[in-house]
Amino acid sequence: MKKIDKLILSSFIGPFILTTLVVVFILLLTTMLRYFDEFFGKGIEFGVFLEMFFYFALNTTPAALPLAVLLSSLITYGNLGEHYELTAIKSAGISLTRTLLPIFIFVVGLTIGSFFFSNDVVPKTNLKAYSVLWDIKQKKPTLEFKEGAFYNGLDGYSIKIDKKFKDEKTLKGLMIYDHTDYMGNNKVVLADSGIMQTIYDEQYLSIEMFNGTIFSESQNPGESNKQFIRSSFKKMTSIFSLKSFEFSKTKEDLFANNRQMKNINELEKDADSIKNLNKDVLKELIVTLRQYYAYHTHNLDTVKKFVPLDSVKKLQQFSTSDKEKILSTAADEARTIKSSLASYKERFKRNDRDANAYKIEKYKKYTGSLACLVMFLIGAPLGSIIKKGGLGIPVLISIAFFIIFYVLTIVSEKWAKEGIVEVEYSSWTANVVLLPIGLFFLRQARNDARIFDADAYNVFWNKIKSRFKR
């Protein structure tokens, strides 16, 4: 490796690592904000959050790499141009294409690595990430009683306290509705005061109540009258299980059928299987519709024998009342057929959408990886043209191109899912649109074009004005 290659690579690696970490953090933050309400107030251990963040960080890495490559290449070649290092390299007889070669080789390797990472690692980390997220969603919020409000977090019970003292244990004015027998509000416990505490390693909640009354009603089998029972107590202790508040892990196999948890071979196989479902639906449709193709019967009052009718003219042999019955029956069956066809049509569409969704997920592994190379072909020449490093102009340009890439990807995926454009073509839309832009910037950079130089446009404008004056 020549010294110039080491210089350019060393100038690129630092910004690339930094921008990758920043972009992954931003994408991770936007993902986690969607589930923030699911995390709040559940008392989840920090280790569980750390595990989930790690998995989601791995999942967002392939999506972050194209933007990181674009931004870091812009910064690298912008710095080289701003400090006249590119000018010195060109004066030594080294072309711009040659200066792009070391980072180009690095990005090609990164593209290949991103593909295998998306295909082999991301499905497994998706499985773990979303299973942990599901477990967090299912966990109940931490036990917290608010004064004057009913708390329904304990299965089968609704509890209200009038006042909770500073020690968080002593309670005043308790009301407990017992719904464990699923018979409505047929059992109520009222108490003047109580003491609340957790026991047996916080697996159970104990509420010791004082000076209270129990109101209940019961009904013996076979009797219509209900019996109302009222009893008083000076001291009573109720024990409530807190097992539902524990964090438990769900089996990951339950999420394995999601398309985000599959590699290319599995996605292709599932897409073909879903597509073949339409053949079974078509056979079912034919069998369903066959029963309606009978036009009239010998005896209209007792439908037993069907006789085919070749022409509407044969209706003339029936009486007026029989004609009305025949036409009414035909109209009803036509409406039934129309309704059945609409239902089957929706099933066909649903299967096509599901199959297309699996195909889209498959092609995203190719297009997302290739986007690294496309973004490099935009960022590197553009950085050498604008000759501005740092995090100012490069960040703005990178965001603009990434938004274009993101919008094109979303629109093309929607078209592909709805069957407007074939998935095989639609999935490549963003890369196909941006690649010519990158090649155009590369051509302009090789020719030392001044497309972002205001003086060049001022000279051009002055020439136009001078011609008009003549």
C-alpha positions in Angstrom: 0.0 0.0 0.0 1.4 3.4 -1.0 1.7 6.3 1.4 -1.0 8.2 -0.4 -3.4 5.3 0.1 -2.6 5.2 3.8 -3.1 9.0 4.0 -6.6 8.9 2.3 -7.7 5.8 4.3 -6.6 7.3 7.6 -8.5 10.5 6.7 -11.6 8.4 6.0 -11.7 5.8 8.8 -11.9 8.2 11.7 -14.9 10.2 10.3 -16.5 7.0 9.2 -16.4 5.4 12.6 -17.7 8.6 14.3 -20.5 9.2 11.8 -21.6 5.5 12.0 -21.9 5.6 15.7 -23.8 8.9 15.6 -26.2 7.7 12.9 -26.8 4.4 14.7 -27.5 6.4 17.9 -30.0 8.7 16.1 -31.8 5.8 14.4 -31.8 3.8 17.7 -33.2 6.8 19.5 -36.0 7.3 17.0 -36.9 3.6 17.2 -36.9 3.6 21.0 -39.0 6.8 21.2 -41.9 4.9 19.6 -42.0 2.5 22.5 -41.2 5.0 25.3 -44.7 4.7 26.8 -44.3 0.9 27.0 -41.2 1.3 29.2 -42.3 4.0 31.6 -43.1 3.0 35.2 -42.5 -0.8 34.8 -39.4 -1.1 37.0 -37.4 -2.9 34.3 -33.8 -3.7 35.2 -31.1 -1.7 33.5 -29.5 -4.9 32.1 -32.7 -5.8 30.2 -32.7 -2.3 28.6 -29.0 -2.6 27.8 -29.6 -6.0 26.1 -32.5 -4.6 24.0 -30.6 -1.5 23.0 -27.6 -3.6 21.9 -29.8 -5.8 19.7 -31.6 -2.8 18.2 -28.3 -1.1 17.6 -27.2 -4.1 15.6 -30.4 -4.1 13.6 -30.1 -0.4 12.7 -26.5 -0.7 11.6 -27.2 -1.7 8.0 -29.6 1.2 7.6 -27.0 3.6 9.1 -24.1 2.6 6.9 -25.2 4.3 3.6 -25.7 7.6 5.4 -22.4 7.2 7.3 -20.5 6.5 4.1 -22.0 9.5 2.4 -21.3 11.9 5.3 -17.7 10.5 6.0 -16.7 10.6 2.3 -18.0 14.2 2.0 -16.0 15.2 5.1 -12.9 13.4 4.0 -12.6 14.8 0.4 -14.0 18.1 1.5 -11.1 18.4 4.1 -8.6 17.3 1.4 -9.9 19.9 -1.0 -10.2 22.7 1.7 -6.5 22.2 2.7 -5.3 22.0 -0.9 -4.2 18.4 -0.5 -6.2 17.3 -3.5 -4.6 20.1 -5.5 -1.1 18.8 -4.4 -2.0 15.3 -5.3 -3.3 16.3 -8.8 -0.1 18.4 -9.4 1.9 15.2 -8.7 0.2 13.6 -11.7 -2.3 11.5 -9.7 -5.8 11.6 -11.0 -8.9 12.0 -8.9 -10.0 8.5 -9.8 -6.8 7.1 -8.4 -7.4 9.0 -5.1 -10.9 7.4 -4.8 -9.5 3.9 -5.3 -8.5 3.0 -1.7 -11.8 4.2 -0.2 -13.7 2.6 -3.1 -12.1 -0.8 -2.3 -12.9 -0.3 1.4 -16.6 0.6 0.5 -16.9 -2.5 -1.8 -15.8 -4.7 1.1 -18.2 -2.8 3.4 -21.0 -3.4 0.9 -20.3 -7.2 0.8 -20.0 -7.3 4.6 -23.2 -5.3 5.0 -25.1 -7.8 2.8 -23.9 -10.8 4.8 -24.6 -9.0 8.1 -28.1 -8.2 6.9 -28.7 -11.7 5.8 -27.1 -13.7 8.6 -26.9 -11.5 11.7 -29.9 -9.1 11.5 -32.6 -11.8 11.4 -31.2 -13.4 14.6 -30.9 -10.1 16.4 -34.3 -9.0 15.3 -35.7 -12.2 16.8 -34.0 -11.4 20.1 -34.7 -7.6 20.1 -38.5 -7.9 19.4 -38.9 -10.8 21.8 -37.3 -8.7 24.6 -39.5 -5.8 23.6 -42.6 -8.0 23.7 -41.7 -9.1 27.2 -41.3 -5.5 28.3 -44.7 -4.6 26.8 -46.4 -7.5 28.6 -44.9 -6.7 32.0 -47.3 -4.8 34.3 -46.4 -1.4 35.7 -44.9 -1.3 39.1 -47.2 -1.5 42.1 -48.4 2.1 42.8 -51.5 3.1 44.7 -52.7 6.7 44.2 -54.9 8.4 46.7 -58.6 8.5 45.9 -58.2 6.4 42.7 -59.0 2.7 42.0 -56.0 0.5 41.2 -56.7 -2.4 38.9 -53.2 -3.8 38.5 -53.8 -6.9 40.7 -55.7 -9.6 38.8 -59.3 -9.9 40.1 -59.1 -7.0 42.5 -59.9 -3.3 42.4 -58.4 -1.3 45.3 -58.9 2.3 46.4 -57.2 4.1 49.3 -58.2 7.5 50.7 -54.7 8.4 52.1 -51.2 7.0 52.0 -48.8 8.2 54.7 -45.1 9.1 54.1 -43.8 5.7 55.1 -45.5 4.3 52.0 -47.0 1.5 54.2 -49.7 3.0 56.4 -53.0 3.4 54.7 -56.2 5.2 55.6 -59.7 4.3 54.3 -59.5 1.2 52.2 -62.0 -0.2 49.7 -61.4 -3.6 48.0 -63.7 -5.1 45.3 -63.1 -8.8 44.9 -63.8 -10.0 41.3 -62.1 -13.3 41.5 -65.3 -15.3 41.2 -66.3 -13.3 38.0 -69.7 -12.6 39.4 -69.5 -8.8 39.4 -69.3 -6.5 42.4 -70.7 -9.1 44.8 -68.0 -8.8 47.4 -66.6 -5.6 48.9 -64.3 -5.0 51.8 -64.2 -1.7 53.7 -61.6 -0.9 56.3 -60.8 2.1 58.4 -57.0 1.7 58.1 -54.3 -0.8 57.1 -50.6 -1.6 56.7 -49.2 -2.6 53.3 -45.9 -4.5 52.7 -44.4 -7.0 50.3 -43.3 -10.4 51.7 -41.4 -13.5 50.5 -38.8 -11.6 48.4 -41.5 -9.3 47.0 -43.5 -12.2 45.5 -46.6 -11.3 47.5 -48.4 -8.2 48.7 -49.7 -8.3 52.3 -52.4 -5.8 53.4 -53.3 -5.9 57.1 -56.6 -4.2 57.6 -58.2 -2.9 60.8 -61.8 -2.1 61.9 -63.6 -3.1 58.7 -66.7 -4.6 57.2 -67.2 -7.3 54.5 -70.3 -7.0 52.3 -71.1 -10.0 50.0 -74.0 -11.6 48.3 -74.5 -15.3 47.3 -77.1 -17.4 45.5 -77.6 -21.1 46.0 -78.0 -23.2 42.8 -81.7 -23.6 41.8 -82.8 -20.6 43.9 -83.8 -17.2 42.6 -83.4 -15.3 45.8 -79.9 -13.9 46.7 -78.5 -13.8 50.2 -76.8 -10.7 51.4 -74.1 -11.2 54.1 -72.5 -8.5 56.2 -69.7 -9.3 58.7 -67.3 -7.1 60.7 -63.7 -7.6 61.7 -61.2 -5.8 63.9 -58.2 -7.2 62.0 -57.9 -9.1 58.8 -54.9 -9.8 56.4 -55.2 -10.3 52.7 -52.4 -11.7 50.6 -52.1 -10.9 46.9 -49.8 -12.6 44.4 -47.3 -10.4 42.5 -46.3 -13.0 40.0 -47.8 -11.1 37.1 -45.4 -8.2 37.9 -42.3 -10.3 37.4 -40.4 -9.9 34.1 -40.6 -13.2 32.2 -39.1 -14.1 28.9 -41.3 -15.5 26.1 -40.0 -18.3 23.9 -38.3 -16.8 20.8 -39.8 -19.5 18.6 -43.2 -17.7 18.8 -41.7 -14.7 16.8 -39.7 -16.8 14.3 -42.4 -16.6 11.5 -42.1 -12.9 11.1 -40.4 -11.9 7.9 -37.9 -9.6 9.7 -36.5 -12.8 11.4 -35.7 -14.6 8.1 -32.8 -14.7 5.7 -33.0 -14.6 1.9 -33.7 -18.3 1.3 -36.4 -18.4 3.9 -38.0 -15.2 2.6 -38.0 -16.6 -1.0 -39.5 -19.9 0.1 -42.3 -18.2 2.2 -43.1 -15.8 -0.7 -43.6 -18.7 -3.0 -45.7 -20.6 -0.5 -48.0 -17.5 0.0 -48.3 -17.1 -3.7 -49.3 -20.7 -4.1 -52.2 -20.1 -1.7 -54.0 -18.3 -4.5 -54.3 -21.6 -6.4 -56.1 -23.2 -3.5 -58.3 -20.1 -3.2 -59.1 -20.3 -7.0 -60.2 -24.0 -6.6 -62.3 -23.1 -3.6 -63.9 -20.3 -5.6 -64.8 -22.6 -8.5 -66.5 -25.1 -6.1 -68.4 -22.3 -4.4 -69.8 -20.8 -7.5 -70.8 -24.0 -9.2 -73.8 -24.5 -6.9 -75.3 -21.2 -8.1 -75.5 -22.0 -11.9 -79.0 -23.5 -11.9 -81.7 -21.3 -13.5 -85.1 -22.7 -12.5 -86.9 -25.8 -11.3 -90.0 -27.9 -12.4 -91.6 -27.2 -9.0 -90.8 -23.7 -7.7 -92.4 -24.4 -4.3 -90.3 -27.5 -3.5 -86.8 -27.0 -5.1 -85.6 -30.5 -5.8 -84.7 -31.0 -9.5 -82.7 -28.4 -11.5 -83.4 -27.9 -15.2 -81.0 -25.8 -17.3 -82.5 -22.9 -19.2 -80.7 -22.0 -22.4 -82.5 -18.8 -23.2 -84.6 -16.2 -21.5 -87.3 -16.8 -24.2 -88.2 -20.0 -22.5 -89.5 -17.9 -19.6 -92.6 -17.3 -21.8 -93.9 -20.8 -21.0 -94.3 -19.9 -17.3 -97.1 -18.0 -15.7 -96.5 -14.4 -14.6 -96.2 -15.3 -10.9 -93.6 -18.1 -11.8 -91.7 -15.7 -13.9 -91.4 -13.3 -11.0 -90.2 -16.1 -8.7 -87.6 -17.2 -11.3 -86.3 -13.6 -11.8 -86.3 -12.9 -8.1 -84.3 -16.1 -7.4 -81.9 -15.3 -10.2 -81.3 -11.7 -8.8 -80.7 -13.0 -5.3 -78.2 -15.6 -6.5 -76.5 -13.0 -8.7 -76.1 -10.7 -5.6 -74.7 -13.7 -3.7 -72.2 -14.5 -6.5 -71.1 -10.8 -6.6 -70.6 -10.8 -2.8 -68.6 -14.0 -3.0 -66.4 -12.7 -5.8 -65.7 -9.6 -3.8 -64.6 -11.6 -0.8 -62.4 -13.9 -2.9 -60.9 -11.0 -4.7 -59.9 -9.5 -1.4 -58.3 -12.8 -0.4 -56.3 -12.8 -3.6 -55.1 -9.3 -3.0 -54.2 -10.0 0.6 -52.1 -13.0 -0.4 -50.4 -11.0 -3.2 -49.6 -8.2 -0.7 -48.2 -10.7 1.8 -46.1 -12.3 -0.8 -44.8 -9.0 -2.1 -43.9 -7.9 1.5 -41.7 -11.0 1.8 -40.1 -10.2 -1.6 -39.5 -6.6 -0.5 -37.8 -7.8 2.6 -35.6 -10.1 0.5 -34.5 -7.4 -1.9 -33.9 -4.8 0.9 -30.9 -6.9 1.9 -29.4 -6.4 -1.6 -30.4 -2.7 -2.2 -29.5 -1.6 1.3 -26.0 -3.0 1.0 -25.5 -1.6 -2.5 -26.6 1.8 -1.3 -23.3 2.1 0.5 -21.5 2.1 -2.9 -24.0 4.5 -4.4 -23.6 7.0 -1.5 -19.8 6.9 -1.8 -20.0 7.7 -5.5 -22.1 10.8 -4.6 -20.2 11.8 -1.5 -16.6 11.5 -2.6 -16.8 13.5 -5.8 -19.1 16.0 -4.2 -16.7 16.6 -1.4 -13.9 17.3 -3.8 -16.0 19.8 -5.7 -17.4 21.8 -2.8 -14.0 21.7 -0.9 -15.6 22.1 2.5 -14.9 19.8 5.4 -16.3 19.7 8.9 -19.9 19.1 9.9 -21.5 22.1 8.3 -22.3 21.9 4.6 -21.5 18.1 4.4 -24.2 17.3 7.0 -26.8 19.4 5.1 -26.0 17.7 1.8 -25.9 14.3 3.4 -29.3 14.8 5.0 -30.8 16.0 1.7 -29.6 13.0 -0.3 -30.6 10.6 2.5 -34.1 12.1 2.6 -34.3 11.6 -1.2 -33.1 8.0 -0.8 -35.5 7.3 2.1 -38.6 8.8 0.3 -37.8 6.9 -2.9 -37.4 3.7 -0.9 -40.7 4.2 0.9 -42.7 5.0 -2.2 -41.2 2.2 -4.3 -41.9 -0.3 -1.5 -45.5 0.9 -1.3 -45.9 0.5 -5.1 -44.4 -3.0 -4.9 -46.6 -4.1 -2.1 -49.7 -3.0 -3.8 -48.6 -4.7 -7.1 -48.4 -1.4 -9.1 -44.8 -2.2 -10.0 -43.1 -5.5 -9.9 -41.0 -6.0 -6.8 -37.9 -7.0 -8.8 -37.9 -3.5 -10.4 -39.4 -1.3 -7.8 -37.0 -2.3 -5.0 -34.0 -0.9 -7.0 -35.7 2.5 -7.6 -33.7 4.6 -5.1 -30.3 3.2 -6.2 -31.1 3.5 -9.9 -32.2 7.2 -9.5 -29.2 8.2 -7.3 -26.5 6.3 -9.2 -26.5 8.6 -12.3 -26.3 11.6 -10.0 -23.2 10.1 -8.4 -21.7 9.4 -11.8 -22.5 13.0 -12.9 -20.7 14.4 -9.8 -17.7 12.0 -10.5 -17.5 13.4 -14.1 -17.7 17.0 -12.9 -15.1 16.4 -10.3 -12.7 14.8 -12.8 -13.1 17.9 -15.0 -12.6 20.3 -12.0 -16.0 21.7 -12.6 -17.1 24.7 -10.5 -20.8 23.8 -10.2 -20.9 25.0 -6.6 -18.7 28.1 -7.1 -20.7 31.3 -7.0 -18.1 33.2 -9.1 -18.6 30.8 -12.0 -22.3 31.6 -12.1 -21.5 35.4 -11.8 -19.2 35.2 -14.8 -21.8 33.3 -16.8 -24.5 35.9 -15.8 -22.3 38.8 -16.7 -21.7 37.3 -20.2 -25.4 37.1 -20.7 -26.0 40.7 -19.6 -23.2 41.9 -21.8 -24.7 40.2 -24.9 -28.1 41.8 -24.2 -26.4 45.2 -23.9 -24.8 44.8 -27.4 
